[in-house]
Structures are given as C-alpha cells and as structure tokens.
Amino acid sequence: MASLENVSHEKIRIRKKKAKSDTVIDVIVYAVLTLFAVVVLYPIINMLAYSLSDGMDSLYGKIHLWPHVWSLESYKELLFNRESIRYGAIVTIARTLIGAGIGVVANAFLAFILSRKKFMLRSALSLFWIITIYAQAGFVPVFYLYRKLHLTQSFWVYIVPGIISGIYVLVMRTYMKSIPDSLEEAAKLDGAGYISIFWRIISPICMPVYAAIALFIATTQWNSWFDAMIYNRFSPKYTTLQYEMLKYYTYVLSARTDVNSIHGPQELPISPRTIRSALAVVSMLPLLIIYPFLQKYFVSGLTIRGVKD
C-alpha cells in the first residue's frame, strides 16, 4: 500500500511540474504572439489615423493611434471629387470578379484533366506548364502579341492573358490527385460522366483550394496597375483604380508642398500624408473585408488534409 501511495504522489508531483512548465511556455508563446500582433497592427492603425486626420494637423507628424483633429476630406477628395478614381474603381471591381471567376474555373478544368491517370498526355502537358512558370517571354514580344490579338486598348487585356497560370494548375492538380479514386469509380458506376464527376464530386471537395486560388487571383487583379499603364494608356474608359490613384498621388507629390496650395486652404484641408494614407486604406480595405468570408475554406482545407494524412 505504501508503494502505491508513493507512486501516486510521484505522478501528482510530475503532473504539477508539467503544468507549471506548460504555463510558462504558454505565457512565452502568448507574449511573442502579442508582440507580433502589435508590430503588424500598429502601422495599419497609424495609417488609418493619418487618413482620418486634418491636413494641417498631419504636417506636425505627431499622430500615432488616433487623429487629433478628425477629418474625412481625404476620402471625399478620392471618392467624390475624382471621377477618374471612381470609374477606375468600377473597372477594377469588374476585372477582379471576372478574372477570379474565369481563372478558377479554367485552372480547375485543366487541373482535373491533368490529374486523370488515363489521360495519356498528362506528363507532357504537366512538364509544359512547369516550363511556363520559369521561362517567360520578354516585354516587347508580349506587347507585340497582345497588339496582334487586339487586346490592347481593351478591357480583356486584364482577363485573357492571366486566365491560366502554371502554378495554380499544379497546385489544383496536386490537391485533386489526393482525392481517392474510389469516389470517381463509384460515380462512374452510377452513370456519371467526367463533367458530372468534376462538378458534383471533385469541385465540392476542392472548394478550399478553389477559395485560396480565387483569393490569390483577386489580390493580383485588384492591385494591378502596370498593365493599365502600358496596354490601356490611351483608353481612359479602361483605366483601373490603382493606376488612377498612382497618377493622383504622383500629381500631389509633384507640387512639393501641401495640397492646400493647389486647391486652396479653405477648399481642401488635406496633405500628401493624408492622401497617401487614404489611398492605402482604399486599396487594401476590400481584400480585408473579403478574407474573413474565405477563411472558413482555408480552415476546412487544413482539416481535410489533416484527416487524410
């Protein structure tokens, strides 16, 4: 009996020791994560504070977490007084939605074909798409090709060239290859064809990777400005939000002084700092709003892969 009591006391002592060590580790982990969160969030909060500040007050540079003098003039200037920015926002939203939708469907179809073991050319085509990831044409031949295809000075120059991406195809193909073949065989026994298998069996399972690819494509489309500057420079109706914001910010900086000297101190109390901050907020806000709705797909994707492993 004494030996059993000694063993039980020893187990309790070990558990208490482990509990203390676990508590110390938890405190360290939470402290590091909190510090990391502060480092990441502070620049964003500071930028938001500047965007909501009065132009004259922002010149003193003492704004940290909240404005001293609140003002929405920077957002009014961007969203209401600049018609080109509003029109560019419409074009950018359109290219983001259309580009992400078509891109996900097209890449998924190709990935599904390359993931089929009975497809004879899957190895050759997979190698071809791998080559396209590393070997890319120069700017001059690409511009000449787009012009011959009548893509320049048009909206479709934002969509067509980026419909298929080698890296996205390979990511989707790898995910689809991890799906058990028994699901496809059971569907075939029920009379399903490849199209039905793709839409009813493969696509619902691949929804996490679809969401990830859609977010990547949408982010690229939303932040793009170089293609608008090169291919649609002389077509204002096809301009984009990022390009118009870049032009306006360049215009503000070219004055080398407060924007009040351009528009009049009583008319527009803003500064280059508040404009720059407002531009950044307008640029990143839509993606920050969309991400929480897609987060569940990332979590479910990790769960599915964890169960399979």
Secondary structure as the mmCIF struct_conf table of DSSP 4:
data_model
#
loop_
_struct_conf.conf_type_id
_struct_conf.id
_struct_conf.beg_label_comp_id
_struct_conf.beg_label_asym_id
_struct_conf.beg_label_seq_id
_struct_conf.end_label_comp_id
_struct_conf.end_label_asym_id
_struct_conf.end_label_seq_id
HELX_RH_AL_P HELX_RH_AL_P1 ALA A 2 SER A 51
TURN_TY1_P TURN_TY1_P1 LEU A 52 LEU A 52
STRN STRN1 SER A 53 SER A 53
HELX_RH_AL_P HELX_RH_AL_P2 GLY A 55 SER A 58
TURN_TY1_P TURN_TY1_P2 LEU A 59 TYR A 60
BEND BEND1 HIS A 64 TRP A 66
BEND BEND2 HIS A 68 VAL A 69
STRN STRN2 TRP A 70 TRP A 70
HELX_RH_AL_P HELX_RH_AL_P3 GLU A 73 LEU A 79
TURN_TY1_P TURN_TY1_P3 PHE A 80 PHE A 80
BEND BEND3 ASN A 81 ASN A 81
HELX_RH_AL_P HELX_RH_AL_P4 GLU A 83 LEU A 114
TURN_TY1_P TURN_TY1_P4 SER A 115 SER A 115
TURN_TY1_P TURN_TY1_P5 LYS A 117 LYS A 118
TURN_TY1_P TURN_TY1_P6 MET A 120 LEU A 121
HELX_RH_AL_P HELX_RH_AL_P5 ARG A 122 TYR A 134
HELX_RH_AL_P HELX_RH_AL_P6 PHE A 139 LYS A 148
TURN_TY1_P TURN_TY1_P7 LEU A 149 HIS A 150
TURN_TY1_P TURN_TY1_P8 THR A 152 GLN A 153
BEND BEND4 SER A 154 SER A 154
HELX_RH_3T_P HELX_RH_3T_P1 PHE A 155 TYR A 158
TURN_TY1_P TURN_TY1_P9 ILE A 159 ILE A 159
HELX_RH_3T_P HELX_RH_3T_P2 VAL A 160 GLY A 162
BEND BEND5 ILE A 163 ILE A 163
HELX_RH_AL_P HELX_RH_AL_P7 GLY A 166 LYS A 177
TURN_TY1_P TURN_TY1_P10 SER A 178 SER A 178
BEND BEND6 ILE A 179 ILE A 179
HELX_RH_AL_P HELX_RH_AL_P8 ASP A 181 LEU A 189
TURN_TY1_P TURN_TY1_P11 ASP A 190 GLY A 191
HELX_RH_AL_P HELX_RH_AL_P9 TYR A 194 SER A 196
HELX_RH_PI_P HELX_RH_PI_P1 ILE A 197 ILE A 202
HELX_RH_AL_P HELX_RH_AL_P10 SER A 203 ILE A 205
TURN_TY1_P TURN_TY1_P12 CYS A 206 CYS A 206
HELX_RH_AL_P HELX_RH_AL_P11 MET A 207 ASN A 223
HELX_RH_AL_P HELX_RH_AL_P12 PHE A 226 TYR A 231
BEND BEND7 ASN A 232 ASN A 232
TURN_TY1_P TURN_TY1_P13 ARG A 233 PHE A 234
HELX_RH_3T_P HELX_RH_3T_P3 PRO A 236 TYR A 238
HELX_RH_AL_P HELX_RH_AL_P13 LEU A 241 SER A 254
TURN_TY1_P TURN_TY1_P14 ALA A 255 ARG A 256
BEND BEND8 THR A 257 THR A 257
TURN_TY1_P TURN_TY1_P15 VAL A 259 VAL A 259
HELX_RH_AL_P HELX_RH_AL_P14 ASN A 260 HIS A 263
TURN_TY1_P TURN_TY1_P16 PRO A 265 GLU A 267
HELX_RH_AL_P HELX_RH_AL_P15 PRO A 272 LYS A 308
#
